[in-house]
């Protein structure tokens, strides 16, 4: 879809494209064969296009959410040990909310982020900073 708007953005010498990737673009898990590599490609496309179209006034970015309270996450909660267990994997201690990702998109597309391009923003409650080898947090009582 972004490729369809690029000609207009080039003509007007401005625009912002934001890809929605995933925390799995930066790390992997078992039994998600192609999901992570595809999301990783979203991140790399944002970097490539961010460089490619910067002089055309176009910024290209990606966002990599952690676990966000969406129908997809809700459908898999039982397999992931429940909402409390999934939230506890994030250093911030909870699952994210859709409006938190939307707020990040709004900031990235605003004039306040006019010097930000060709990068990825992890909106993940600190999950990406926590090494997979780290001890999990104790469950709250």
C-alpha positions as CSV (number, residue, x, y, z in Angstrom):
1,X,0.0,0.0,0.0
2,X,2.8,2.4,0.8
3,X,4.2,2.1,-2.7
4,X,0.9,3.4,-4.0
5,X,1.3,6.7,-2.1
6,X,5.0,7.3,-2.7
7,X,4.5,9.1,-6.1
8,X,2.2,11.6,-4.4
9,X,4.5,12.0,-1.4
10,X,7.4,12.6,-3.8
11,X,5.4,15.3,-5.7
12,X,4.5,17.1,-2.5
13,X,8.0,16.6,-1.0
14,X,6.6,15.3,2.3
15,X,5.0,12.3,3.9
16,X,5.5,9.8,6.6
17,X,5.1,6.0,6.3
18,X,4.9,3.8,9.5
19,X,5.2,0.1,9.2
20,X,3.8,-2.0,12.1
21,X,6.3,-4.7,12.8
22,X,6.6,-6.7,16.0
23,X,8.9,-7.4,18.9
24,X,9.5,-10.7,17.1
25,X,11.2,-8.7,14.3
26,X,14.1,-8.5,16.8
27,X,14.0,-11.9,18.5
28,X,12.4,-15.2,17.8
29,X,10.3,-17.8,19.5
30,X,9.4,-21.4,18.9
31,X,6.5,-22.4,16.7
32,X,6.2,-19.0,14.8
33,X,8.1,-20.1,11.7
34,X,7.7,-17.1,9.4
35,X,6.1,-14.4,11.6
36,X,9.4,-13.1,12.9
37,X,11.3,-13.0,9.6
38,X,8.4,-11.2,7.9
39,X,8.2,-8.6,10.7
40,X,12.0,-8.2,10.5
41,X,11.5,-7.5,6.8
42,X,9.1,-4.7,7.8
43,X,11.8,-3.1,9.9
44,X,14.4,-3.4,7.2
45,X,12.0,-1.9,4.6
46,X,11.5,1.1,6.8
47,X,15.3,1.5,7.1
48,X,15.9,1.1,3.4
49,X,13.0,3.4,2.3
50,X,13.9,5.9,5.1
51,X,17.3,6.3,3.5
52,X,16.0,6.0,-0.1
53,X,13.3,8.7,0.2
54,X,14.8,11.1,2.9
55,X,15.8,13.7,0.3
56,X,12.3,13.5,-1.1
57,X,11.0,14.8,2.2
58,X,9.5,11.4,3.1
59,X,10.2,9.8,6.5
60,X,9.8,6.0,6.8
61,X,9.7,4.2,10.2
62,X,8.5,1.1,11.9
63,X,7.0,0.3,15.3
64,X,7.6,-3.0,17.0
65,X,4.9,-3.6,19.6
66,X,5.3,-6.1,22.4
67,X,2.1,-8.0,23.6
68,X,-0.8,-5.6,23.0
69,X,-4.4,-6.3,24.1
70,X,-5.8,-7.2,20.7
71,X,-8.1,-10.0,19.6
72,X,-5.0,-11.9,18.3
73,X,-3.3,-11.8,21.8
74,X,-6.6,-12.5,23.6
75,X,-7.1,-15.6,21.4
76,X,-3.7,-17.0,22.5
77,X,-3.7,-16.0,26.2
78,X,-4.4,-19.6,27.4
79,X,-1.5,-20.9,25.4
80,X,0.7,-18.2,26.9
81,X,-0.2,-18.9,30.6
82,X,-2.9,-16.2,30.9
83,X,-2.9,-12.4,30.9
84,X,-1.0,-12.1,34.1
85,X,1.8,-14.4,33.0
86,X,2.1,-12.7,29.6
87,X,2.1,-9.3,31.2
88,X,4.7,-10.4,33.7
89,X,7.2,-11.2,30.9
90,X,7.4,-7.4,30.2
91,X,9.5,-5.4,32.6
92,X,6.7,-2.9,33.0
93,X,4.6,-5.8,34.3
94,X,1.5,-5.7,32.0
95,X,0.2,-6.1,28.5
96,X,0.2,-2.9,26.4
97,X,-2.9,-1.1,25.2
98,X,-3.8,-0.3,21.6
99,X,-3.8,3.4,22.3
100,X,-0.2,3.2,23.4
101,X,0.9,2.0,20.0
102,X,-1.4,4.6,18.4
103,X,0.2,7.3,20.4
104,X,3.6,6.3,19.2
105,X,2.4,6.4,15.6
106,X,0.9,9.8,16.2
107,X,4.2,11.1,17.6
108,X,6.3,9.6,14.8
109,X,4.0,11.2,12.2
110,X,4.1,14.6,13.9
111,X,6.4,17.6,13.4
112,X,7.9,16.8,16.9
113,X,9.6,13.7,15.2
114,X,10.7,15.5,12.1
115,X,14.3,14.4,12.5
116,X,13.4,10.7,13.0
117,X,13.5,8.4,10.0
118,X,14.9,5.0,8.9
119,X,14.5,3.5,12.4
120,X,12.2,1.3,14.5
121,X,10.5,2.2,17.8
122,X,10.0,-0.7,20.2
123,X,6.7,0.0,22.1
124,X,7.1,-3.1,24.2
125,X,7.1,-2.3,27.9
126,X,10.8,-3.0,28.0
127,X,10.5,-6.6,26.7
128,X,13.2,-6.1,24.0
129,X,15.7,-4.9,26.6
130,X,15.2,-8.0,28.8
131,X,17.5,-10.8,27.6
132,X,15.9,-14.2,26.9
133,X,18.3,-15.8,29.3
134,X,17.3,-13.5,32.2
135,X,15.4,-14.8,35.1
136,X,11.7,-14.0,34.8
137,X,10.1,-11.7,37.3
138,X,8.4,-13.3,40.2
139,X,4.6,-13.4,39.7
140,X,2.8,-10.7,41.8
141,X,0.9,-12.1,44.7
